[in-house]
Amino acid sequence: MIDQQLEKIKSRYDFLMEELSKPETMADQQRYGRLAREQNELQEIISHYDKLQDIVRQIEDDREVIELNEDNDLVAIAEEELGELEAQREKMEEELRMMLVPKEANDSKNAIVEIRAGAGGDEAAIFAGDLYRMYSKFCEIKNLKVEVLSSSPSERGGFKEIIFSVSGPDAFGTLKFESGVHRVQRVPDTETQGRIHTSAASVAVLPEAEDIDIELNPADLRIDVYRSSGPGGQSVNTTDSAVRITHEPTGIVVTCQDEKSQLKNKNKALKVLKARLLDKAQSEQNKVIAEQRRSMVGSGDRSAKIRTYNYPQGRVTDHRINLTLYKLDRVMEGDLNELIEKLHLADRSERLAQMVA
């Protein structure tokens, strides 16, 4: 089964390499770009497959030495090497099976991330700000671009709500498992008796909608403009630059007041609205599937508690895969690689099991 899939991929890869070398393909930039992206996606699988083939050939050579050679020392060396090669082959075959699990449709899209303070008052808002900083640093490490679309700062620090876009290769696929309720346990600065408080913030990660995904009917939109309020500097509050867009068929409301320009606020609000409408449409479409398939990494339900950040113990625990790491300080500085990779591994394992079931 796996060999047949790999041979098909190898054949497709060879075809792409041939096509990309043709002058007529190079002249058609749109087609060239599409084929080049597909070729890049297959490159890692092909490289892995070629290494696996080399190991298989070495195994065959060692077996031949063992069967046909009468030199005991040479046979002993071949037997020892054979054991190591068999272990390598098994490991590489498992890695290849994981690579063959297809990406999900939205993985390559940019992302819209929404963080909202939950239970815990001022401390929850401060924690929402900490999460935003954590994700910003992680995106910087991964060369992903972050742009704030809307924010509602809290008077004591942090945010009641902050919405930002993340753009770059596989932005949504990288962050999609961050959706859910994040809980923090720590002693607030205002706590005089040293008691640990528990607060929470919710995170929603949505794929950014493209024009082909969501077509907005202007007649369905009610657009209100008003004077910005709250923290943000004196000049923010002098003009009617804030924008509130209501999508009347669904009742979804988006506001944006971060920019001084009404047009910029409107464009950012429309971007968030499209992402929410796409998420709503896809959630409804996938509802039946979600009920049948409960992945190890959770349903993506943003009401579910997914992670706890415990400051006194310096630990972070992801409840979906029962993973606890004692490096909270590094995680809050953007070192999310281990968490995110383990979540993706759990998801691929689950989907692979369903593919072969």
DAGIQUI-V992701 format. One record per residue. N is the residue number from 0. SS is DSSP state (a for helix, b for strand, c for the rest). OMEGA is omega in whole degrees, -180 to 180 (999 if undefined). NEAR is the number of other C-alpha atoms within 8 Angstrom. Layout:
BEGIN
N/SS/OMEGA/NEAR, N/SS/OMEGA/NEAR
END
This chain:
BEGIN
0/c/-179/4, 1/a/179/6, 2/a/179/6, 3/a/178/7, 4/a/-178/8, 5/a/178/9, 6/a/177/8, 7/a/179/8, 8/a/178/10, 9/a/179/9, 10/a/179/8, 11/a/180/8, 12/a/179/12, 13/a/178/8, 14/a/-180/8, 15/a/179/11, 16/a/179/9, 17/a/-179/8, 18/a/-177/8, 19/a/180/11, 20/c/-177/8, 21/c/179/8, 22/a/-178/6, 23/a/177/6, 24/a/179/12, 25/a/-179/10, 26/a/180/7, 27/c/-172/8, 28/a/-179/8, 29/a/179/6, 30/a/180/8, 31/a/-180/12, 32/a/-180/8, 33/a/180/8, 34/a/180/10, 35/a/178/10, 36/a/179/8, 37/a/179/8, 38/a/179/11, 39/a/179/8, 40/a/-179/8, 41/a/-173/10, 42/a/-177/9, 43/a/179/8, 44/a/-179/11, 45/a/179/11, 46/a/179/8, 47/a/-179/10, 48/a/179/10, 49/a/178/8, 50/a/178/8, 51/a/179/11, 52/a/177/8, 53/a/180/8, 54/a/179/11, 55/a/179/9, 56/a/178/8, 57/a/177/9, 58/a/179/11, 59/a/179/8, 60/a/-180/8, 61/a/178/12, 62/a/178/10, 63/a/177/9, 64/a/-178/11, 65/a/-177/10, 66/a/-169/6, 67/a/-173/6, 68/c/-180/10, 69/c/178/5, 70/c/-175/6, 71/a/-180/7, 72/a/179/6, 73/a/178/9, 74/a/180/12, 75/a/178/8, 76/a/-179/8, 77/a/-180/12, 78/a/178/10, 79/a/179/8, 80/a/-179/9, 81/a/179/11, 82/a/179/8, 83/a/-179/8, 84/a/178/11, 85/a/178/9, 86/a/178/8, 87/a/-180/9, 88/a/-179/11, 89/a/180/8, 90/a/-178/8, 91/a/177/10, 92/a/178/9, 93/a/178/8, 94/a/179/8, 95/a/177/11, 96/a/178/10, 97/a/-180/10, 98/a/-177/8, 99/c/175/7, 100/c/-174/9, 101/c/174/5, 102/c/177/5, 103/c/-168/5, 104/c/-173/5, 105/c/-171/8, 106/c/-175/12, 107/c/-176/10, 108/c/169/13, 109/c/-176/14, 110/b/168/14, 111/b/-178/14, 112/b/179/12, 113/b/178/11, 114/b/-180/14, 115/b/175/13, 116/b/179/16, 117/c/-179/11, 118/c/177/8, 119/c/175/11, 120/c/-177/9, 121/a/-179/9, 122/a/178/9, 123/a/178/14, 124/a/177/19, 125/a/179/13, 126/a/176/14, 127/a/176/16, 128/a/177/11, 129/a/179/10, 130/a/178/10, 131/a/179/10, 132/a/180/11, 133/a/-179/12, 134/a/178/9, 135/a/180/10, 136/a/177/10, 137/a/-180/12, 138/a/177/13, 139/a/178/9, 140/a/-177/8, 141/c/-179/6, 142/c/174/7, 143/c/-176/12, 144/b/179/10, 145/b/176/10, 146/b/179/7, 147/b/180/9, 148/b/-179/13, 149/b/178/13, 150/b/176/13, 151/b/-176/9, 152/b/176/12, 153/c/-177/11, 154/c/-178/5, 155/c/179/6, 156/c/-179/10, 157/c/-175/12, 158/b/166/15, 159/b/177/12, 160/b/172/13, 161/b/180/15, 162/b/-180/12, 163/b/177/12, 164/b/175/13, 165/b/-177/15, 166/b/-179/11, 167/c/-177/9, 168/c/176/8, 169/c/-178/10, 170/a/-179/15, 171/a/-180/16, 172/a/-180/10, 173/a/-170/9, 174/a/-168/10, 175/a/-178/9, 176/a/177/10, 177/a/180/8, 178/c/178/12, 179/b/180/14, 180/b/178/14, 181/b/-175/13, 182/b/179/12, 183/b/176/12, 184/b/-179/13, 185/b/178/10, 186/c/-180/9, 187/c/179/8, 188/c/-178/5, 189/c/-177/4, 190/c/-175/8, 191/c/-176/6, 192/c/175/4, 193/c/-179/6, 194/c/178/7, 195/c/177/8, 196/b/175/8, 197/b/178/9, 198/b/-177/14, 199/b/172/14, 200/b/179/16, 201/b/179/14, 202/b/174/14, 203/b/178/11, 204/b/-176/14, 205/b/173/12, 206/b/178/14, 207/c/-178/12, 208/c/173/11, 209/c/-178/6, 210/c/-179/6, 211/c/-180/6, 212/c/-174/7, 213/c/176/10, 214/c/-178/6, 215/c/174/6, 216/c/-178/6, 217/a/-180/5, 218/a/-180/5, 219/a/-174/9, 220/b/169/10, 221/b/-176/9, 222/b/178/8, 223/b/175/7, 224/b/-178/10, 225/b/-178/9, 226/c/-179/10, 227/c/179/12, 228/c/177/7, 229/c/-179/6, 230/c/177/6, 231/c/177/7, 232/c/-174/6, 233/a/-174/6, 234/a/-178/6, 235/a/-168/13, 236/a/-172/10, 237/c/-179/8, 238/c/177/9, 239/c/-175/10, 240/c/-179/15, 241/b/-176/15, 242/b/173/15, 243/b/180/13, 244/b/177/14, 245/b/175/11, 246/b/-168/11, 247/c/179/9, 248/c/-178/5, 249/c/-177/5, 250/c/179/7, 251/b/-179/8, 252/b/177/9, 253/b/176/11, 254/b/177/10, 255/b/-179/15, 256/c/-174/12, 257/c/-177/11, 258/c/175/11, 259/c/-178/11, 260/c/177/7, 261/a/-179/12, 262/a/179/6, 263/a/177/9, 264/a/179/16, 265/a/-179/12, 266/a/178/8, 267/a/179/11, 268/a/178/16, 269/a/179/10, 270/a/179/10, 271/a/180/12, 272/a/180/11, 273/a/180/12, 274/a/180/13, 275/a/178/9, 276/a/178/9, 277/a/179/12, 278/a/180/10, 279/a/-179/8, 280/a/-178/8, 281/a/178/8, 282/a/179/8, 283/a/-179/7, 284/a/-175/7, 285/c/-174/8, 286/a/-179/8, 287/a/180/7, 288/a/-178/7, 289/a/180/9, 290/a/-179/7, 291/a/-175/6, 292/c/176/6, 293/c/-176/8, 294/c/175/8, 295/c/-177/9, 296/c/173/11, 297/c/-175/8, 298/c/-174/7, 299/c/178/9, 300/c/-175/8, 301/c/174/11, 302/c/-176/7, 303/c/176/8, 304/b/-176/10, 305/b/-172/10, 306/b/177/12, 307/b/179/12, 308/b/-176/13, 309/b/-175/12, 310/c/-179/10, 311/c/-179/6, 312/c/179/6, 313/c/-176/11, 314/b/172/12, 315/b/-177/13, 316/b/172/11, 317/b/-172/12, 318/c/-177/10, 319/c/-178/10, 320/c/178/9, 321/c/-180/7, 322/b/176/8, 323/b/178/8, 324/b/179/8, 325/c/177/8, 326/c/-176/9, 327/a/-179/13, 328/a/-180/7, 329/a/178/8, 330/a/-179/10, 331/a/175/11, 332/c/174/10, 333/c/-180/14, 334/c/-177/9, 335/c/-173/8, 336/a/-176/6, 337/a/178/7, 338/a/-175/8, 339/a/179/11, 340/a/180/8, 341/a/178/8, 342/a/178/11, 343/a/178/8, 344/a/179/8, 345/a/-180/11, 346/a/180/11, 347/a/178/10, 348/a/180/9, 349/a/-178/10, 350/a/176/9, 351/a/179/11, 352/a/179/8, 353/a/179/7, 354/a/-175/6, 355/a/-178/5, 356/c/999/4
END
